[in-house]
Amino acid sequence: MPSSRLKKLLIIPAILIGIAVFMLLVKNSSKPVRMAVTEKMTAVRVISVPETTVAPQLMATGNVQPSRVWNSMAQVSGKIITLHPRLKQGALIREGETLLQIDPRDYELAINQAETGLEAIRVQQAQIDVQEANAKALLKIEQQSLELAEGELQRKQKMLKQNSISQSDYGKEQRSLLTQQKSVQSLVNSIKLYPIDRRRLATELEKQQAQLADAKLNLERTTILMPFNGRIAEIKVELQQFVGQGSLMVVADGIAKAEVAVQIPMERLGNLIHSEAVINPAEVENVELGKRLGLSARVQLQQNQYLIEWDAKVARLSDALDPRTRTVGVIIEVDNPYVRVQPGRRPPLVKGLFVDVILSGQPQKNRMVIPLSALHGQQVYVVNQEQRLEQRTVTISSKGADYAIISSGLQPGEQVVISDLISAVEGMLLKPVADDATLKQLLSSIHGE
């Protein structure tokens, strides 16, 4: 019992000591310091909006195709008797060289027969001329005889009235006159038929001449000539092979021009065209489409470390929109695709080559441009004079491959944010950092470099 009391007495001093320490700490403690609240600045990359001349461009890809393709069809039938010694796939052959020849003997025989027929008709024409001349000479004689017969009949008629001759003698003279009149009329009728015979022979002559011309044309068709400087694409015949009329024999591609067809969205093509020219259908043959629309073109090929270029032009547009992609076909034409060929460094524009096409529009002066990365729908983020974020709605005139042309909503020299702000709040404090590299790349792009 005495021990428990002792323990209680020992606790009291410890409590008193704790209270004294607490009072001492409270007395010596300092008052809380109020911290000043500071606004956080967000660093962003910006460029100053340039106002400059824009050379609008777009790039598309396509396959090279020959501008001219010739399919040689057999116009006559026969056996192939000769072939060009270099008539092989891929061979280059000049215009006018003989590619192959079909056996011409049947057509030479047809020419001889037609010429013989013509000669026979000419003989008949000469014969008719002689017959007509003879008939006219004989007619004169018969007409003189008729006049004599008429005079004799008149004399016999007087004698009959004087009873110097009998009635039967007078009748004989009448029959003689009638016979002479018949002879004269027969000659007259014969002479009238000669012009008809001449027209018949003239018709037969024209028919025979047409047959001769056809035979000569068929003979010409037995020799197949190269119609232009070209490259052999396909060969469908062999030596001593019989070909029927209408058979495909040779396919050749022209090398004077090459074409590249590219599919361009209508909107992007419209961004290149700033011409107010009107093209009438009647003027199409005399109009170079690219010049009228203010479009120029070039073809590029990246081969190893070499970038090869060809001057080109916009030749025409396709006849319809692609219903699936809603794009229009633009046909680019390159003159002399086989010139300045350097093996290993500059190949010719051969069929099937996959190339890039650069289409350029007319330069547009005093245009404000920004990178596409700065666009957020129809808005851009601008750093205002208080270094705060301002969301600005802009009007986009047109777009290029990596830039947009702004017609309203911005002023030249304003700072546009090109950083990707995850949470953009109107009025937030910004720390702009000029991105000179992006600005330089933007200017190179809009100048077509």
C-alpha positions in Angstrom: 0.0 0.0 0.0 2.8 2.5 0.9 4.5 1.7 -2.4 1.5 2.7 -4.6 1.3 6.0 -2.9 4.9 6.6 -3.5 4.5 6.0 -7.3 1.6 8.5 -7.5 3.8 11.1 -5.8 6.5 10.6 -8.3 4.2 11.3 -11.3 3.2 14.7 -10.1 6.7 16.3 -10.6 6.9 14.9 -14.2 3.6 16.6 -15.1 4.8 19.8 -13.6 8.0 19.7 -15.6 6.1 19.1 -18.9 3.8 22.1 -18.3 6.8 24.3 -17.6 8.5 23.2 -20.9 5.3 23.8 -22.9 4.9 27.3 -21.5 8.5 28.1 -22.3 8.1 26.9 -26.0 5.0 29.0 -26.5 6.6 32.1 -25.1 9.7 31.8 -27.3 7.9 30.8 -30.6 7.7 33.3 -33.6 4.6 34.3 -35.5 3.8 32.5 -38.9 5.1 34.1 -42.0 2.6 34.8 -44.9 4.2 33.5 -48.3 3.6 35.6 -51.4 1.6 33.7 -54.2 3.5 33.8 -57.6 1.9 32.9 -61.1 3.6 30.1 -63.0 4.9 31.0 -66.5 4.6 28.3 -69.3 7.4 28.3 -71.8 6.2 28.0 -75.4 7.8 28.1 -78.9 6.6 30.9 -81.1 7.2 32.4 -84.5 6.4 35.9 -85.7 3.8 35.7 -88.4 5.6 36.5 -91.8 4.0 38.4 -94.6 5.7 37.3 -97.8 5.3 36.0 -101.3 4.0 32.5 -101.4 4.8 30.0 -104.2 2.1 27.4 -103.7 3.2 23.8 -104.4 2.0 20.3 -103.9 3.7 17.0 -104.4 2.1 13.8 -105.8 3.4 10.5 -107.1 2.6 8.5 -110.2 3.9 6.1 -112.8 5.5 7.1 -116.0 3.6 6.0 -119.2 4.4 6.7 -122.8 2.5 9.6 -124.3 2.0 7.6 -127.6 1.4 3.8 -127.9 1.2 2.1 -131.3 -0.5 -1.3 -131.7 0.3 -2.7 -135.1 -2.6 -4.7 -136.4 -2.4 -6.8 -139.6 -4.5 -5.2 -142.3 -3.9 -8.1 -144.7 -3.3 -11.8 -144.1 -0.3 -13.8 -145.1 2.9 -15.3 -144.0 5.7 -13.3 -142.3 8.7 -13.6 -144.6 11.1 -11.0 -143.0 11.6 -9.5 -139.5 13.8 -6.5 -138.5 17.1 -7.9 -137.1 16.6 -5.8 -133.9 12.9 -6.5 -133.4 13.2 -7.5 -129.7 11.4 -6.3 -126.6 13.0 -3.1 -125.4 14.8 -2.3 -128.6 14.9 1.3 -129.8 14.0 1.6 -133.5 13.9 4.8 -135.6 10.9 6.1 -137.6 10.6 4.6 -141.1 12.6 1.4 -140.5 10.9 -1.8 -141.8 9.8 -4.0 -138.8 8.4 -6.9 -140.8 7.0 -7.9 -144.1 4.1 -10.2 -145.1 4.3 -12.3 -148.3 3.3 -9.9 -151.0 2.8 -12.3 -153.9 -1.0 -12.6 -153.7 -1.4 -8.9 -153.7 1.1 -8.5 -156.6 -1.1 -10.9 -158.6 -4.2 -8.9 -157.7 -2.5 -5.8 -159.1 -1.7 -7.6 -162.4 -5.3 -8.8 -162.7 -6.6 -5.3 -162.1 -4.3 -3.8 -164.6 -5.3 -6.4 -167.2 -8.9 -5.7 -166.6 -8.3 -2.0 -167.1 -6.5 -2.6 -170.4 -9.5 -4.7 -171.6 -11.9 -1.9 -170.8 -9.7 0.7 -172.6 -9.7 -1.6 -175.7 -13.5 -1.7 -175.6 -13.7 2.1 -175.3 -11.4 2.4 -178.4 -13.6 -0.1 -180.3 -16.7 1.9 -179.5 -15.0 5.0 -180.9 -14.2 3.2 -184.1 -17.7 1.7 -184.4 -19.3 5.0 -183.8 -17.2 6.7 -186.5 -18.0 3.9 -189.0 -21.7 4.1 -188.2 -21.8 7.9 -188.7 -20.0 7.5 -192.1 -22.4 4.8 -193.1 -25.3 6.9 -192.0 -24.3 9.6 -194.4 -24.2 7.1 -197.3 -27.6 5.7 -196.3 -29.1 9.1 -196.1 -27.9 9.9 -199.6 -29.4 6.6 -200.8 -32.6 7.6 -199.1 -32.7 10.9 -200.9 -32.2 9.1 -204.2 -35.0 6.6 -203.4 -37.3 9.4 -202.5 -36.6 11.1 -205.8 -37.1 7.9 -207.7 -40.4 7.3 -206.0 -41.6 10.8 -207.0 -40.6 10.2 -210.6 -42.4 6.8 -210.6 -45.5 8.5 -209.1 -45.6 10.9 -212.1 -45.2 8.0 -214.6 -48.0 6.2 -212.8 -50.3 9.1 -213.3 -49.3 9.1 -217.0 -50.0 5.3 -217.1 -46.3 4.8 -218.2 -45.7 2.2 -215.5 -47.9 -0.4 -213.8 -49.2 -0.2 -210.2 -47.0 -3.1 -209.2 -43.8 -1.3 -210.4 -44.8 1.7 -208.3 -45.4 -0.5 -205.2 -41.9 -2.0 -205.6 -40.4 1.5 -205.5 -42.4 2.3 -202.3 -41.1 -0.8 -200.6 -37.5 0.0 -201.6 -37.9 3.5 -200.1 -39.3 2.0 -196.8 -36.3 -0.4 -196.7 -33.9 2.5 -197.1 -35.7 4.5 -194.4 -35.4 1.5 -192.0 -31.7 1.3 -192.7 -31.2 5.0 -191.9 -33.3 4.8 -188.7 -31.4 1.7 -187.6 -28.1 3.5 -187.9 -29.4 6.5 -186.1 -30.6 4.3 -183.2 -27.2 2.6 -183.1 -25.3 5.9 -182.9 -27.6 7.0 -180.0 -26.5 3.8 -178.0 -22.8 4.5 -178.2 -22.8 7.2 -175.4 -24.6 4.8 -173.1 -22.0 2.1 -173.9 -19.3 4.7 -173.1 -20.9 5.5 -169.7 -21.1 1.8 -168.9 -17.5 1.3 -169.8 -16.5 4.4 -167.8 -18.3 2.9 -164.7 -16.5 -0.4 -165.2 -13.2 1.5 -165.6 -13.7 3.3 -162.3 -14.6 0.0 -160.6 -11.5 -1.6 -162.0 -9.4 1.4 -161.0 -10.7 1.1 -157.5 -9.8 -2.6 -157.4 -6.3 -1.7 -158.6 -5.9 1.0 -155.9 -7.2 -1.5 -153.3 -4.7 -4.1 -154.6 -1.8 -1.6 -154.4 -2.9 -0.5 -150.9 -2.9 -4.1 -149.8 0.5 -4.5 -151.2 1.7 -1.5 -149.2 0.2 -3.0 -146.1 2.4 -6.1 -146.4 5.3 -3.9 -145.3 5.1 -2.7 -141.7 7.1 0.4 -141.0 8.0 2.0 -137.6 5.7 5.1 -137.5 7.9 7.1 -135.0 11.0 6.9 -133.0 10.1 4.4 -130.4 10.8 1.4 -128.2 9.4 -2.1 -128.8 7.1 -3.2 -126.0 5.6 -6.4 -127.3 6.2 -8.8 -130.2 3.3 -11.2 -131.1 4.7 -12.8 -134.3 7.5 -15.0 -135.5 9.2 -15.6 -138.8 7.2 -17.8 -141.2 4.1 -17.4 -139.0 0.8 -16.9 -140.8 -1.1 -13.9 -139.5 -4.8 -13.2 -140.2 -6.3 -9.8 -140.9 -6.8 -8.0 -137.6 -4.1 -9.9 -135.7 -1.9 -7.9 -133.2 1.7 -8.1 -134.3 3.8 -5.5 -132.5 3.3 -2.9 -129.7 5.7 0.1 -129.6 5.9 3.1 -127.2 6.9 6.5 -128.4 9.9 8.1 -126.8 9.3 11.7 -127.9 7.1 12.4 -124.8 6.3 10.7 -121.5 3.3 11.2 -119.3 2.7 10.9 -115.5 -0.9 10.8 -114.2 -1.4 11.9 -110.6 -4.5 12.1 -108.6 -5.0 15.4 -106.8 -7.9 16.3 -104.4 -10.0 19.1 -105.9 -9.5 21.3 -102.9 -5.7 21.1 -103.0 -5.7 21.7 -106.8 -7.9 24.7 -106.3 -5.4 26.1 -103.9 -2.8 26.2 -106.6 -5.0 27.9 -109.2 -5.5 31.7 -108.8 -6.2 32.5 -112.5 -9.4 34.0 -113.7 -8.9 32.7 -117.2 -11.9 31.2 -119.0 -11.4 28.3 -121.3 -13.9 27.7 -124.1 -14.3 24.2 -125.6 -13.7 25.6 -129.1 -10.3 26.9 -128.0 -9.0 23.7 -126.3 -6.8 22.7 -129.1 -4.9 26.0 -129.1 -4.6 26.4 -125.4 -1.8 25.0 -123.2 -3.7 24.2 -120.1 -0.9 24.7 -117.6 -0.1 28.2 -118.8 -3.7 29.2 -118.9 -4.2 28.0 -115.3 -0.9 29.4 -114.1 0.5 25.9 -113.3 4.0 24.7 -113.8 5.4 21.2 -113.1 8.5 19.2 -112.8 9.2 15.6 -112.3 11.7 14.3 -109.7 13.3 10.9 -109.1 15.5 10.1 -106.1 18.0 7.5 -107.1 20.7 6.6 -104.6 22.4 10.0 -103.7 21.2 11.7 -106.8 18.0 13.8 -107.2 17.1 13.9 -110.9 14.7 16.4 -112.3 12.8 16.9 -115.6 11.0 20.0 -116.8 7.4 19.2 -117.4 4.0 20.8 -118.2 0.4 20.2 -117.3 -1.1 18.7 -120.4 -4.7 18.0 -119.5 -7.1 16.8 -116.8 -8.9 13.5 -116.6 -12.4 13.2 -117.9 -14.0 12.5 -114.5 -13.5 12.6 -110.8 -12.5 9.3 -109.0 -15.8 8.4 -107.3 -13.9 6.6 -104.5 -11.2 9.2 -103.6 -12.9 12.3 -105.0 -9.7 13.3 -106.8 -9.1 14.5 -110.3 -6.4 13.1 -112.5 -3.8 15.6 -113.7 -1.7 14.4 -116.6 1.9 15.8 -116.7 3.8 15.7 -119.9 7.6 15.5 -120.3 9.3 16.2 -123.6 12.3 14.1 -124.7 12.4 11.8 -121.7 15.3 9.9 -123.2 17.8 12.8 -123.7 20.8 13.4 -121.4 20.8 9.9 -120.1 23.8 9.0 -117.9 24.0 5.3 -116.9 23.9 5.0 -113.2 23.2 8.6 -112.6 20.4 9.8 -114.9 18.1 7.1 -116.3 15.5 7.7 -119.0 11.9 8.1 -118.0 10.9 4.6 -118.9 7.5 3.1 -118.6 6.5 2.1 -115.1 9.0 4.3 -113.3 7.6 5.6 -110.0 8.3 9.4 -109.7 7.3 12.5 -107.8 5.5 15.3 -109.5 5.9 18.9 -108.1 3.0 21.2 -109.2 3.5 24.9 -108.6 1.0 27.7 -108.9 1.6 31.4 -109.6 3.4 33.4 -106.8 1.0 35.2 -104.4 2.2 38.4 -102.9 1.7 39.8 -99.4 0.3 36.6 -97.8 0.4 35.8 -94.1 1.4 32.2 -93.4 1.7 29.9 -90.4 2.7 26.3 -90.0 -0.2 23.8 -90.0 1.0 22.7 -86.6 -0.1 26.1 -85.3 -3.7 25.5 -86.3 -6.3 24.1 -83.9 -9.4 23.8 -86.1 -10.2 27.4 -87.0 -8.2 28.8 -84.1 -4.6 29.7 -83.3 -2.9 30.6 -80.0 -1.4 34.1 -79.9 0.9 35.7 -77.3 -0.5 39.1 -76.7 1.4 42.2 -75.4 0.9 41.1 -71.8 2.6 37.8 -72.5 -0.7 36.0 -72.1 -2.4 33.4 -74.2 -5.1 34.6 -76.6 -7.2 32.2 -78.6 -7.8 33.8 -82.0 -10.3 32.6 -84.7 -8.8 33.0 -88.2 -9.9 32.6 -91.8 -7.8 30.2 -93.9 -7.4 31.2 -97.5 -5.7 28.0 -98.6 -3.4 25.3 -97.4 -0.1 23.9 -98.6 1.7 20.7 -97.7 2.8 22.1 -94.3 1.5 25.6 -94.1 -1.7 27.6 -94.2 -2.3 31.0 -95.7 -4.4 33.3 -93.4 -6.5 36.0 -94.9 -7.9 37.4 -91.6 -7.7 37.1 -87.9 -4.0 37.8 -87.6 -1.6 40.7 -88.1 1.9 40.4 -89.6 4.5 40.2 -86.8 2.2 38.7 -84.1 3.6 35.8 -82.1 1.9 32.5 -82.8 2.3 29.6 -80.5 3.6 26.5 -82.4 4.1 24.3 -79.2 1.6 21.6 -78.4 -0.2 23.0 -75.3 -1.9 20.2 -73.5 -4.1 22.5 -71.5 -4.5 25.9 -73.1 -6.3 28.4 -70.9 -7.3 31.8 -72.2 -5.2 34.4 -70.4 -2.5 32.0 -69.0 0.9 33.5 -68.6 3.4 32.5 -71.2 7.2 32.6 -71.8 7.6 32.9 -75.5 10.8 31.4 -77.1 11.4 32.2 -80.8 11.8 29.1 -82.9 14.0 30.4 -85.7 14.6 27.0 -87.2 10.8 26.4 -87.7 10.4 29.9 -89.2 13.3 29.3 -91.6 11.8 25.9 -92.7 8.4 27.6 -93.2 9.8 30.3 -95.4 11.7 27.7 -97.4 8.5 25.8 -98.0 6.4 28.7 -99.0 9.0 29.9 -101.4 9.1 26.6 -103.2 12.6 25.7 -102.1 
